[in-house]
Amino acid sequence: MNDQPFASPSSLYLDLLAQDKIEDDPAQANALHALDALWCQLISKDGISDGHLGVYLWGDVGRGKTMLMDLFFQSLPEGMAKRQHFHHFMTDLHRELNTTFGVSNPLDRIAARVAKEFKVICFDEFFVSDIADAMLLGNFVQALFKEGCSLVATSNIAVIDLFQNQLQKDRFFPAIETLDQHLHSFHLTGSVDHRFRLPIDQATYFTDKESFNLLISDVFSVSERQESDVTINHRKFPVLAKNAYAIWCDFNSLCESPRSAHDYITLAQQYERIYVSSIPELSSSPYEHIKARGTEDGAVGSGHTGDREVVHGLNDDAVRRFISLIDECYDQRINMVFQAEVTLDKLYTNGVLLFEFQRTFSRMTEMQTKGYLDLSI
C-alpha cells in the first residue's frame, strides 16, 4: 500500500513524473481524471452518484493502462478494492461455482458476497474468448452492478468489440450493453509504447545456446541440473533443472503439452525465476479445416447443425499457451530468461494470433529492462 493511502491517482501519477519513473502522456489525462472522480466517490460517504460504476481503459500494448489502474488501486484504503488478472478471476469464479451445486442463482449470491467484501474490482487484461465464459461473465457483471460494486478494467479491445470473433456473439450483447452503460470507456491513443523507453540492461533473451548455458551454470548447481519432475496441480511436469527459487524447462514441456492458465499461475507462485529453452520460431501459415458447428464453441449449444470453416495455424495451441505463460509471469513480476532459435522480433511474425502476440512481444521486451520489477506500465 502506498505511504499516502488517501492520495488520489493523479497525485501518485505526479509523484512518478517527479521521480522520472514515467513519461508524461497527454493521452492518459482524461482517463486519469475519470479515475480521480471514481476515487472521490468511493472514499466519500456519498457513494457513486453519476450512474456510472467504473472505468474501462483500452488501447494498444504499453499505453499505460495497467499503470493507471494500479495507481488507482494503490490510492484506495486497504481492503476496499480487489485487484486481479482476469484469468485468475475466471479461475476463481469457476472454482466457487463448483461449490454451489443446487444453489439457486449462484452468480447473484457470489456477486453479493464480493460486493459486501469489496467496493471495487480491478481487472487487468479483460478479454473473453469462450462463449461459456462470456455468458458466465455477462451475468456476473450485471449482478455485480446491481449490488453497487464498481469495476475498473484494462483491455486491448473496445467494449463494443468484445467477443466479436465468435459464433453466438449476439448472446453477449446484453452484457456489452451493460458494460457500455455503466463504465466510462477511454481509448488510450498514445503512439508510444512506454515499455520501450526503459533501457535494456540485462540479457534475458538468447539465441546463443552457449551464453544461455553459462547463465544456467551460474544459477543451478551440477546436482540441480538433472532432468526430473515437479508436481503442478496434481500433475507431473518435466523440468531440466530446479532449486528452491528457480526452474528451467524446455518450450515443449511448457507449451506443446496440454497446460492451462492455472498451471502457469501456480508455476509463477512457486518460483521466482523461470528459464525457458529451445523455443522454436512460432510463425505458421494459417489453414482452414471443417468441423461440426458447435463442437468447439463452449458449453452453450447453437441450436443449429452443419459445418463451418475454422482458421488455424500449425503452432496456434502452443502460441496461445506461451502467451498465457508470459501474461501470468508478467502479472506476478517473475524473472524470465529465454533461449530461442530466432531473435525476439522474428519469433512470431505470421499467424492468426498476431494481435494477441503484440502484448507478448512488448512484455518480453520489458522483462529485459531495469524498470520491470519496479513498475507496471
C-alpha positions as CSV (number, residue, x, y, z in Angstrom):
1,M,0.0,0.0,0.0
2,N,1.3,3.5,-0.8
3,D,2.6,5.6,2.1
4,Q,-0.2,8.1,1.3
5,P,-3.3,5.8,1.3
6,F,-5.6,8.7,0.6
7,A,-3.6,10.4,-2.2
8,S,-5.5,10.5,-5.4
9,P,-4.4,8.6,-8.6
10,S,-3.4,12.0,-10.1
11,S,-1.2,12.7,-7.1
12,L,0.6,9.4,-7.3
13,Y,1.0,10.0,-11.1
14,L,2.6,13.3,-10.5
15,D,5.0,11.7,-7.9
16,L,6.1,9.2,-10.5
17,L,6.7,12.0,-13.0
18,A,8.8,13.9,-10.5
19,Q,10.9,10.8,-9.9
20,D,11.3,10.4,-13.7
21,K,9.9,6.8,-13.4
22,I,7.3,7.5,-16.1
23,E,6.9,9.8,-19.0
24,D,4.0,12.3,-19.2
25,D,1.5,11.2,-21.8
26,P,-1.4,13.6,-22.6
27,A,-3.4,10.7,-24.0
28,Q,-3.8,9.4,-20.4
29,A,-5.2,12.7,-19.0
30,N,-9.0,12.1,-19.5
31,A,-8.7,8.5,-18.1
32,L,-6.8,9.8,-15.1
33,H,-9.5,12.4,-14.5
34,A,-12.2,9.7,-14.5
35,L,-10.2,7.6,-12.1
36,D,-9.9,10.5,-9.8
37,A,-13.7,11.1,-9.9
38,L,-14.4,7.5,-9.1
39,W,-11.8,7.6,-6.3
40,C,-13.5,10.6,-4.8
41,Q,-16.9,8.9,-4.9
42,L,-15.6,5.7,-3.4
43,I,-13.8,7.3,-0.4
44,S,-16.6,9.7,0.3
45,K,-19.8,8.8,2.2
46,D,-21.9,9.8,-0.8
47,G,-21.1,6.7,-2.9
48,I,-21.5,6.5,-6.7
49,S,-23.6,9.4,-7.9
50,D,-23.3,9.8,-11.7
51,G,-24.9,6.5,-12.7
52,H,-21.6,5.0,-13.8
53,L,-19.9,2.3,-11.8
54,G,-16.4,2.2,-13.2
55,V,-13.8,2.9,-15.8
56,Y,-12.8,0.8,-18.8
57,L,-9.3,1.5,-20.2
58,W,-8.4,0.1,-23.6
59,G,-5.8,0.5,-26.3
60,D,-2.6,-0.9,-27.7
61,V,0.0,-2.5,-25.6
62,G,2.3,-0.3,-23.5
63,R,0.0,2.7,-23.4
64,G,-0.2,2.8,-19.6
65,K,-3.5,1.0,-19.0
66,T,-2.2,-1.2,-16.2
67,M,-0.1,1.5,-14.6
68,L,-3.2,3.8,-14.4
69,M,-5.3,1.0,-12.9
70,D,-2.6,0.2,-10.4
71,L,-2.2,3.8,-9.3
72,F,-6.0,3.8,-8.7
73,F,-5.8,0.6,-6.7
74,Q,-2.9,1.9,-4.6
75,S,-4.7,5.1,-3.9
76,L,-7.6,3.4,-2.1
77,P,-7.8,2.5,1.6
78,E,-6.6,-1.0,2.2
79,G,-9.2,-3.7,1.7
80,M,-11.6,-1.5,-0.3
81,A,-10.6,-3.0,-3.7
82,K,-9.6,-6.3,-5.2
83,R,-7.1,-6.4,-8.0
84,Q,-6.8,-9.5,-10.2
85,H,-5.6,-10.6,-13.5
86,F,-8.7,-11.5,-15.5
87,H,-7.5,-15.2,-16.0
88,H,-7.1,-15.5,-12.2
89,F,-10.6,-14.2,-11.6
90,M,-12.2,-16.6,-14.1
91,T,-10.4,-19.5,-12.5
92,D,-11.6,-18.4,-9.0
93,L,-15.2,-17.9,-10.3
94,H,-15.3,-21.4,-11.8
95,R,-13.9,-22.9,-8.6
96,E,-16.5,-21.1,-6.5
97,L,-19.4,-22.1,-8.8
98,N,-18.3,-25.8,-8.4
99,T,-19.1,-25.4,-4.7
100,T,-22.6,-24.0,-5.3
101,F,-24.3,-27.1,-6.8
102,G,-28.0,-27.0,-6.2
103,V,-28.0,-23.3,-5.1
104,S,-30.5,-21.1,-7.0
105,N,-29.0,-18.1,-8.7
106,P,-25.4,-18.9,-7.7
107,L,-23.9,-15.9,-9.6
108,D,-26.2,-13.5,-7.7
109,R,-25.1,-15.0,-4.4
110,I,-21.4,-14.8,-5.4
111,A,-21.8,-11.2,-6.6
112,A,-23.5,-10.3,-3.3
113,R,-20.6,-11.8,-1.3
114,V,-18.0,-10.0,-3.5
115,A,-19.8,-6.6,-3.2
116,K,-20.1,-7.0,0.6
117,E,-16.3,-7.6,0.8
118,F,-15.1,-5.0,-1.8
119,K,-16.4,-1.7,-3.2
120,V,-14.5,-2.1,-6.4
121,I,-12.9,-4.8,-8.5
122,C,-9.9,-4.1,-10.7
123,F,-9.5,-6.5,-13.7
124,D,-6.3,-6.5,-15.8
125,E,-6.3,-7.8,-19.3
126,F,-10.1,-8.1,-19.7
127,F,-10.7,-10.5,-22.6
128,V,-13.3,-13.1,-23.4
129,S,-12.7,-15.9,-26.0
130,D,-15.1,-18.6,-24.9
131,I,-18.8,-18.5,-25.2
132,A,-19.4,-20.3,-21.9
133,D,-17.1,-17.8,-20.1
134,A,-18.8,-14.9,-21.9
135,M,-22.3,-15.9,-20.7
136,L,-21.0,-16.5,-17.2
137,L,-19.1,-13.2,-17.1
138,G,-22.0,-11.2,-18.5
139,N,-24.4,-12.5,-15.9
140,F,-21.9,-12.0,-13.1
141,V,-21.0,-8.4,-14.1
142,Q,-24.7,-7.4,-14.3
143,A,-25.2,-8.9,-10.8
144,L,-22.2,-7.1,-9.5
145,F,-23.5,-3.8,-10.8
146,K,-26.9,-4.4,-9.2
147,E,-25.1,-4.8,-5.9
148,G,-23.5,-1.4,-6.4
149,C,-19.9,-2.7,-6.8
150,S,-17.7,-0.7,-9.1
151,L,-15.4,-2.1,-11.8
152,V,-12.1,-0.8,-13.3
153,A,-10.8,-2.9,-16.2
154,T,-8.0,-2.8,-18.8
155,S,-8.2,-4.4,-22.2
156,N,-6.7,-4.2,-25.7
157,I,-10.2,-4.2,-27.1
158,A,-13.1,-1.7,-27.0
159,V,-16.2,-2.7,-25.1
160,I,-18.3,-2.9,-28.2
161,D,-15.8,-5.3,-29.8
162,L,-15.7,-7.8,-27.0
163,F,-16.4,-11.3,-28.3
164,Q,-16.9,-10.1,-31.9
165,N,-14.9,-13.0,-33.4
166,Q,-17.1,-15.8,-32.0
167,L,-20.3,-17.5,-33.0
168,Q,-23.4,-16.7,-31.0
169,K,-22.0,-13.3,-30.1
170,D,-25.5,-11.9,-30.0
171,R,-25.9,-13.7,-26.7
172,F,-23.3,-11.5,-25.2
173,F,-24.8,-8.2,-26.4
174,P,-26.8,-7.7,-23.2
175,A,-23.5,-7.8,-21.2
176,I,-21.8,-5.5,-23.7
177,E,-24.7,-3.0,-23.3
178,T,-24.4,-3.2,-19.5
179,L,-20.7,-2.6,-19.6
180,D,-21.2,0.3,-22.1
181,Q,-23.9,1.9,-19.9
182,H,-22.1,1.6,-16.6
183,L,-18.5,2.2,-17.4
184,H,-16.6,5.3,-18.6
185,S,-14.6,4.0,-21.5
186,F,-11.3,5.6,-22.6
187,H,-9.2,4.7,-25.6
188,L,-5.6,5.4,-24.7
189,T,-4.4,6.5,-28.2
190,G,-0.8,7.4,-27.4
191,S,1.6,6.4,-30.2
192,V,4.4,5.4,-27.9
193,D,4.9,2.0,-26.2
194,H,6.1,3.2,-22.8
195,R,7.8,-0.1,-22.1
196,F,10.4,0.7,-24.8
197,R,11.5,3.9,-23.0
198,L,13.1,1.8,-20.3
199,P,16.7,1.0,-21.1
200,I,17.5,-2.7,-21.6
201,D,20.2,-3.5,-19.0
202,Q,20.1,-7.3,-18.6
203,A,20.2,-10.1,-21.1
204,T,17.2,-12.3,-20.7
205,Y,16.7,-13.4,-24.3
206,F,19.4,-15.5,-26.0
207,T,19.7,-17.1,-29.4
208,D,23.2,-18.3,-28.4
209,K,22.9,-21.6,-26.5
210,E,26.4,-21.2,-25.1
211,S,25.7,-17.9,-23.4
212,F,22.4,-19.3,-22.1
213,N,24.1,-22.4,-20.7
214,L,26.7,-20.2,-19.0
215,L,23.9,-18.4,-17.2
216,I,22.3,-21.7,-16.3
217,S,25.5,-22.9,-14.7
218,D,25.6,-19.8,-12.5
219,V,22.0,-20.4,-11.3
220,F,21.9,-24.2,-10.9
221,S,24.5,-26.4,-9.3
222,V,25.6,-29.6,-11.1
223,S,23.3,-31.7,-8.9
224,E,20.4,-29.4,-9.6
225,R,20.9,-29.7,-13.4
226,Q,19.2,-33.0,-13.8
227,E,16.0,-34.0,-15.6
228,S,13.2,-34.6,-13.1
229,D,9.6,-33.8,-12.5
230,V,7.7,-31.3,-10.4
231,T,4.1,-31.6,-9.5
232,I,1.8,-28.8,-10.7
233,N,-1.9,-29.0,-9.8
234,H,-1.6,-32.8,-9.1
235,R,0.2,-33.5,-12.5
236,K,3.8,-34.3,-13.3
237,F,5.7,-31.5,-15.0
238,P,9.1,-32.4,-16.6
239,V,11.9,-30.0,-15.9
240,L,15.6,-29.7,-16.8
241,A,16.8,-28.2,-13.5
242,K,15.3,-26.8,-10.4
243,N,16.1,-25.4,-7.0
244,A,14.2,-23.6,-4.2
245,Y,13.7,-20.4,-6.2
246,A,14.3,-21.2,-9.9
247,I,13.2,-23.7,-12.5
248,W,14.4,-24.5,-16.1
249,C,12.0,-26.1,-18.6
250,D,12.1,-26.5,-22.4
251,F,9.4,-25.0,-24.5
252,N,7.9,-28.4,-25.4
253,S,7.1,-29.3,-21.8
254,L,5.8,-25.8,-21.1
255,C,3.7,-25.1,-24.1
256,E,3.4,-28.0,-26.5
257,S,1.9,-30.3,-23.9
258,P,-1.6,-29.6,-22.6
259,R,-1.4,-26.9,-20.0
260,S,-3.9,-24.5,-18.5
261,A,-3.6,-20.9,-17.4
262,H,-4.0,-22.2,-13.8
263,D,-0.8,-24.3,-14.3
264,Y,1.1,-21.2,-15.2
265,I,-0.4,-19.3,-12.2
266,T,0.8,-22.0,-9.9
267,L,4.2,-22.2,-11.5
268,A,4.7,-18.4,-11.1
269,Q,3.6,-18.6,-7.5
270,Q,6.2,-21.3,-6.7
271,Y,9.3,-19.9,-8.4
272,E,10.9,-16.5,-8.5
273,R,12.8,-17.3,-11.8
274,I,11.7,-19.3,-14.8
275,Y,14.1,-20.3,-17.6
276,V,12.7,-21.4,-20.9
277,S,14.9,-23.0,-23.6
278,S,14.5,-24.5,-27.1
279,I,11.8,-22.0,-28.2
280,P,11.3,-22.6,-32.0
281,E,10.2,-20.0,-34.5
282,L,6.5,-19.9,-33.8
283,S,5.2,-18.4,-37.0
284,S,3.0,-20.6,-39.2
285,S,0.7,-20.1,-42.2
286,P,-3.0,-20.3,-41.2
287,Y,-5.1,-23.0,-42.8
288,E,-8.8,-23.9,-42.8
289,H,-10.5,-27.1,-41.8
290,I,-14.1,-28.1,-41.5
291,K,-15.7,-29.0,-38.2
292,A,-19.2,-29.7,-37.0
293,R,-20.9,-26.5,-35.9
294,G,-20.7,-26.0,-32.1
295,T,-18.2,-28.7,-31.3
296,E,-15.6,-26.2,-30.1
297,D,-17.7,-23.3,-29.1
298,G,-18.1,-23.9,-25.4
299,A,-20.9,-25.3,-23.3
300,V,-23.8,-23.3,-24.9
301,G,-25.3,-25.1,-27.9
302,S,-26.1,-23.2,-31.1
303,G,-29.3,-24.9,-31.8
304,H,-28.1,-25.5,-35.3
305,T,-26.2,-28.2,-37.2
306,G,-23.9,-28.0,-40.1
307,D,-20.2,-27.4,-40.9
308,R,-18.1,-24.3,-40.9
309,E,-14.6,-23.4,-41.7
310,V,-12.1,-22.6,-38.9
311,V,-8.8,-20.9,-39.4
312,H,-5.8,-22.4,-37.6
313,G,-2.1,-22.2,-37.6
314,L,0.2,-25.2,-37.0
315,N,1.6,-23.7,-33.8
316,D,-1.6,-22.0,-32.6
317,D,-2.2,-24.1,-29.4
318,A,1.4,-23.7,-28.3
319,V,1.4,-20.0,-29.1
320,R,-1.7,-19.5,-27.0
321,R,-0.2,-21.3,-24.1
322,F,3.0,-19.2,-24.4
323,I,1.0,-16.0,-24.4
324,S,-0.8,-17.2,-21.3
325,L,2.6,-18.1,-19.6
326,I,4.0,-14.7,-20.3
327,D,0.9,-13.0,-19.0
328,E,0.9,-14.8,-15.8
329,C,4.7,-14.3,-15.1
330,Y,4.4,-10.7,-16.1
331,D,1.5,-10.1,-13.7
332,Q,3.4,-11.7,-10.8
333,R,6.7,-10.0,-11.8
334,I,8.6,-13.2,-12.3
335,N,12.2,-13.0,-13.7
336,M,12.2,-14.9,-17.0
337,V,15.1,-15.9,-19.2
338,F,14.6,-17.3,-22.8
339,Q,16.7,-19.2,-25.3
340,A,15.2,-19.3,-28.8
341,E,16.1,-20.3,-32.3
342,V,15.4,-16.8,-33.7
343,T,15.6,-13.2,-32.4
344,L,12.6,-11.8,-30.5
345,D,11.4,-9.7,-33.4
346,K,11.3,-12.8,-35.6
347,L,9.7,-15.1,-33.1
348,Y,6.1,-14.8,-34.3
349,T,5.6,-12.8,-37.5
350,N,2.9,-14.8,-39.2
351,G,-0.3,-16.4,-37.9
352,V,-3.8,-15.8,-36.6
353,L,-2.6,-14.6,-33.2
354,L,-0.6,-11.6,-34.3
355,F,-2.8,-9.2,-32.4
356,E,-2.5,-11.1,-29.1
357,F,1.2,-11.6,-29.6
358,Q,1.8,-7.9,-29.7
359,R,1.3,-7.8,-26.0
360,T,3.6,-10.8,-25.5
361,F,6.4,-9.2,-27.6
362,S,6.1,-5.9,-25.6
363,R,6.1,-7.7,-22.2
364,M,9.1,-9.9,-23.1
365,T,10.9,-6.7,-24.1
366,E,10.1,-5.0,-20.8
367,M,11.3,-8.1,-19.0
368,Q,14.8,-7.1,-20.1
369,T,14.6,-3.6,-18.5
370,K,15.6,-2.4,-15.1
371,G,12.1,-1.0,-14.5
372,Y,10.4,-4.4,-15.0
373,L,10.4,-5.4,-11.3
374,D,9.7,-1.9,-10.0
375,L,6.7,-0.6,-12.1
376,S,3.8,-1.9,-14.0
377,I,3.5,0.0,-17.3
